Every structure is written in structure tokens, then in C-alpha cells.
Amino acid sequence: MPKPQLRKNRSSLRHKLRHAVRHPERIPPYLRRAVRDTWLGLRHRDHVAYYRAVMAADSARSPERAVGSRSEERWLALGQMQFDYLVEHGLRPQDRMLEIGCGNLRAGWRFIDYLEPGHYYGVDISPDILLEARRTLVRRGLRDRLPHLALVENLTLDFLPSDWFTVVHAHSVFSHSPLEVIDECLANVGRVLAPGGFFDFTFDRTEGTEHQVLREDFYYRTETLVSLAERHGLTARFMDDWERRPHGQSKIRVTHAAAT
């Protein structure tokens, strides 16, 4: 049977009312988010423009909170968790890595320090958070590692070389993406993924009705994303052991079908 929390529909009025009764202190922050969501939704119809505006607002207040960390300590801990998992599951210094949604390099600065110089590529849709990424590079003294940081307006990855990246990584990207954005990524990531390489991504999982909260948070069934990957000639595997990490999201690993 699915765990109760994985059956929740966080967009339903019933869930919102019950959550409000249990956590009244969260009502004002939610109302502020809802007002912002409405205002930005009216100004920016497409998702990329909308989310760029969200990141601009969040980055101005706190770069750590903009990428989902309540504090610098939590920012460091989540980055360490991502790094440790990938090293335990195949990341090597000689790998060529693409991080989609690199943010302010919460995990990226560790990857940059670990990989051979010039082997890290980070892309993000937000110019504001990429400025914070540059500041992270300076603070961590990683300029000589020659990382590549690029602003993108979609996930076609059309400016990147074919069959090049042995590791592609996207943490807390698909949890903020409508299905058409995920589809665009999966339709194109196979071209840049080297033979034998892998693409790891996290997502907010539900075992009930797929739903979204405002335009920021999206909840998907595992089989939906696995099927979407297979439609683009990829093989997807649910990473069970990630579930034991202190993080609320789930993880899938995608490879070329021929690599299985």
C-alpha cells in the first residue's frame, strides 16, 4: 500500500484546511506565496519567465532559500548529500558533468572541486542565481578549476556537444517543472549523454493523483516519468536507496536503452 503522505493531494481544499489547522503559523507565508503566484502568473504566461521572476525575488532575499535551503548549514548539508550520493554511485574525477539547474552551486562547488579542471558545466534559467553561483566560485577559491556556467531559456540543450557528458544531474528541478518542460529535457538529454553515461534527477513523488501547488511545486507518479523517458528511447530506474536520505524528494536514474 502507498504510504499515506504519498497519497496526499496538496492542492485540494481539504488538505489545505487540515494543514492550516495543524500549522497555523504557515498560513501567512502561504498567503504571500499565493499572492505572488497570482501576480507573477498574470505578468508571465510561460513557465520559464514565471520561474525566473520567482528566483529573482527569492535570490534578492536569500540565495540559500532561493534554492530551497533554510540556512547556510542546511545549504551545505544538502550539497554534501548530493555529492556523497553521486560519488557512491559512480561519479569519478575524470567524468564530464552537466548540472541542470545548478543554482548557486549548492552541490556544484563540491563537484567542481572534485572533477578534473574544465569538466563541470552548470546551466540555469535564472540570471540572478547564476550571479550567486559566480560569487560561490570566488568564495570557495575555485576559479582555477575552469567551470562552465551558462544561462539557458529552455532545456533543449542545443548548444552543448553530442555524446559528451558522462554524468548529467538535476536536483530539485523537475519538482518545479510542468510535464512539458520535463518532456523537453528528456527528449534532448539523450543526445548530449555519452554512451554508458547516466542522468540522475529528483522529483516530488505522489502515488495518488498527480497535482501541483500554485505554479511552483509539481507532484508526479514514478511511472509517469519512467514512461516519458522510455518514449524518448531511454531507460529509467527508480533509485530506492535515495529514499533513505534526509530529503523529501525521490530520484530516478536514466540511461541510454542500449546501456542496460
C-alpha positions, 0 to 999 in steps of 0.5 A: 500500500502507498504510504499515506503522505504519498497519497496526499493531494496538496492542492485540494481544499481539504488538505489545505484546511487540515494543514492550516489547522495543524500549522497555523503559523504557515498560513501567512507565508502561504498567503504571500506565496499565493499572492505572488503566484497570482501576480507573477502568473498574470505578468508571465504566461510561460513557465520559464519567465514565471520561474525566473521572476520567482528566483529573482525575488527569492535570490534578492532575499536569500540565495540559500532559500532561493534554492530551497535551503533554510540556512547556510548549514542546511545549504551545505548539508544538502550539497554534501548529500548530493555529492556523497550520493553521486560519488557512491554511485559512480561519479569519478574525477575524470567524468564530464558533468552537466548540472541542470539547474545548478543554482548557486552551486549548492552541490556544484562547488563540491563537484567542481572541486572534485572533477578534473579542471574544465569538466563541470558545466552548470546551466540555469534559467535564472540570471540572478542565481547564476550571479550567486553561483559566480560569487560561490566560485570566488568564495570557495577559491575555485576559479582555477578549476575552469567551470562552465556556467551558462544561462539557458531559456529552455532545456533543449540543450542545443548548444552543448556537444553530442555524446559528451557528458558522462554524468548529467544531474538535476536536483530539485528541478523537475519538482518545479517543472510542468510535464512539458518542460520535463518532456523537453529535457528528456527528449534532448538529454539523450543526445548530449549523454555519452554512451554508458553515461547516466542522468540522475534527477529528483522529483516530488513523488505522489502515488495518488493523483498527480497535482501541483501547488500554485505554479511552483511545486509539481507532484508526479507518479514514478511511472509517469516519468519512467514512461516519458523517458522510455518514449524518448528511447531511454531507460529509467530506474527508480533509485530506492536507496535515495529514499533513505536520505534526509530529503523529501524528494525521490530520484530516478536514474536514466540511461541510454536503452542500449546501456542496460 
